[in-house]
Amino acid sequence: MIFQSFILENLVFLCMKIINLIIVVGLYYGFMTIFSIGPSYLFLLRARLVEEGTEKKISTTTGFITG
């Protein structure tokens, strides 16, 4: 009886560790896909922060949307 409860406890502990690992890996790759920054996004931020000309802002925003 003691041996069966020991095996059951270890099995539950192993399942919990696997589930926690799956959740952590899922969150990691979820954040990696959400917060991926490409060159068009960097150009958009630069044009918005530096405030060059309105034509530059429009062309950068259009490039960000299409690219």
PLY file of the C-alpha trace (Angstrom):
ply
format ascii 1.0
element vertex 67
property float x
property float y
property float z
element edge 66
property int vertex1
property int vertex2
end_header
0.00 0.00 0.00
2.80 2.40 0.87
4.59 1.52 -2.38
1.47 2.28 -4.44
0.98 5.68 -2.85
4.67 6.44 -3.40
4.35 5.63 -7.11
1.13 7.66 -7.37
2.73 10.68 -5.70
5.75 10.51 -8.00
3.50 10.19 -11.04
1.45 13.23 -10.01
4.65 15.20 -9.32
6.06 14.27 -12.73
2.83 15.29 -14.49
2.82 18.64 -12.69
6.43 19.32 -13.73
5.60 18.50 -17.37
2.51 20.73 -17.34
4.50 23.61 -15.81
7.20 23.19 -18.45
4.62 23.25 -21.25
3.05 26.44 -19.86
6.43 28.19 -19.54
7.51 27.22 -23.06
4.14 28.33 -24.45
4.40 31.70 -22.74
7.97 32.16 -23.96
7.16 31.48 -27.60
3.93 33.47 -27.34
5.81 36.55 -26.18
8.48 35.99 -28.83
5.87 36.08 -31.60
3.95 39.02 -30.13
6.96 41.26 -29.51
8.99 40.51 -32.62
10.42 43.75 -33.97
11.26 44.02 -37.64
13.08 46.73 -39.54
9.85 48.39 -40.70
8.73 48.78 -37.08
12.07 50.36 -36.14
11.78 52.82 -39.04
8.24 53.68 -37.94
9.37 54.40 -34.37
12.27 56.49 -35.58
10.04 58.58 -37.85
7.49 59.10 -35.07
10.03 60.03 -32.41
12.37 62.19 -34.45
9.46 64.01 -36.16
11.08 64.73 -39.48
8.57 65.68 -42.19
4.97 64.69 -42.72
5.87 62.98 -45.99
8.42 60.90 -44.15
5.85 59.87 -41.53
3.30 58.92 -44.16
5.78 56.89 -46.19
7.10 55.13 -43.09
3.60 54.26 -41.89
2.69 52.95 -45.33
5.86 50.86 -45.43
5.09 49.46 -41.99
1.55 48.48 -42.99
2.60 46.82 -46.26
5.80 45.25 -45.02
0 1
1 2
2 3
3 4
4 5
5 6
6 7
7 8
8 9
9 10
10 11
11 12
12 13
13 14
14 15
15 16
16 17
17 18
18 19
19 20
20 21
21 22
22 23
23 24
24 25
25 26
26 27
27 28
28 29
29 30
30 31
31 32
32 33
33 34
34 35
35 36
36 37
37 38
38 39
39 40
40 41
41 42
42 43
43 44
44 45
45 46
46 47
47 48
48 49
49 50
50 51
51 52
52 53
53 54
54 55
55 56
56 57
57 58
58 59
59 60
60 61
61 62
62 63
63 64
64 65
65 66
